[in-house]
């Protein structure tokens, strides 16, 4: 005999998980070479430790998210188009995976990468 039990409780999603979702989504966009983090993240990456939240800064308040994404764009890609796609993809990924409401995605192009 099975019973229907209604469980209640909180689900808390770590900020680092949300940042990882945003970082992975942004890195999937054609034209994005990499995300750019701070010096500590760059040193950690040299040792082969992958940090999916590198290049992402979040403000999460009352279920609303504002994300700053710091990217290096490949030379030859249109920066406005790449940025718009990053904004759309990051917003969709965070909202669909976490249920949080994304009220802003700011894309900061910090470098251009030349592929030879």
C-alpha positions in Angstrom: 0.0 0.0 0.0 1.5 3.3 -1.0 0.8 6.6 0.7 1.1 10.0 -0.8 3.3 12.0 1.5 3.6 15.8 1.0 7.1 16.8 1.9 7.9 20.4 2.7 11.2 22.0 3.1 13.6 24.5 1.5 15.8 24.0 -1.5 18.9 26.2 -1.4 21.1 26.6 -4.4 24.7 27.7 -3.7 25.8 30.9 -5.4 28.7 29.0 -6.8 26.3 26.5 -8.5 24.4 29.4 -10.2 27.8 30.9 -11.2 28.9 27.6 -12.7 25.6 27.4 -14.7 26.2 30.9 -16.0 29.8 30.2 -16.9 29.1 27.0 -18.7 26.2 28.6 -20.7 28.3 31.6 -21.7 31.2 29.4 -22.9 28.9 27.5 -25.3 28.3 30.6 -27.4 30.3 30.7 -30.7 32.7 33.6 -30.6 33.4 33.3 -26.9 36.9 32.1 -26.5 37.0 32.0 -22.7 35.8 33.7 -19.6 38.2 35.9 -17.7 38.5 35.6 -14.0 40.6 37.3 -11.4 44.3 36.6 -10.8 43.6 33.8 -8.3 41.4 32.0 -10.8 44.0 32.3 -13.5 46.7 30.8 -11.2 44.4 27.9 -10.2 43.7 27.2 -13.9 47.4 26.9 -14.6 47.4 23.8 -12.3 44.7 22.2 -14.3 41.9 22.8 -11.8 38.7 23.8 -13.7 36.6 26.5 -12.2 33.3 26.8 -14.1 32.4 30.0 -12.2 35.5 31.8 -13.4 34.6 35.1 -15.1 31.2 35.3 -13.4 30.0 37.7 -10.7 26.5 37.4 -9.3 24.2 39.4 -7.2 21.3 37.2 -5.9 18.6 38.8 -3.8 15.1 37.5 -3.0 15.2 35.0 -5.9 16.4 37.5 -8.4 19.7 37.4 -10.2 22.0 39.9 -11.8 25.0 38.4 -13.5 28.2 40.0 -14.8 30.0 37.8 -17.3 33.6 38.7 -18.2 34.5 37.2 -21.7 37.3 37.1 -24.2 35.8 37.3 -27.7 37.5 35.7 -30.8 38.7 38.3 -33.3 36.3 38.5 -36.3 33.1 37.9 -34.4 30.6 40.7 -34.0 30.8 41.7 -30.3 27.2 42.9 -30.1 25.9 39.7 -31.5 28.0 37.5 -29.3 27.0 39.5 -26.3 23.3 39.3 -27.0 23.6 35.5 -27.4 25.5 35.2 -24.1 22.8 37.3 -22.3 20.0 35.1 -23.8 21.7 31.8 -23.1 22.8 32.7 -19.5 19.3 33.9 -18.6 17.6 30.8 -20.1 20.1 28.4 -18.4 19.8 30.0 -14.9 16.0 30.3 -15.0 15.4 26.8 -16.3 17.8 25.0 -14.0 17.2 27.0 -10.8 13.8 28.6 -11.0 15.5 32.0 -10.1 14.4 35.1 -12.0 17.2 36.7 -14.0 16.7 40.4 -14.1 20.0 41.3 -15.8 23.0 39.8 -17.6 25.8 42.3 -18.1 28.5 41.1 -20.6 31.9 42.7 -20.1 34.3 42.1 -23.1 37.7 42.2 -21.4 39.8 40.9 -24.3 40.1 39.8 -27.9 41.7 36.5 -28.8 43.4 36.1 -32.2 43.2 32.5 -33.5 46.0 31.6 -35.9 
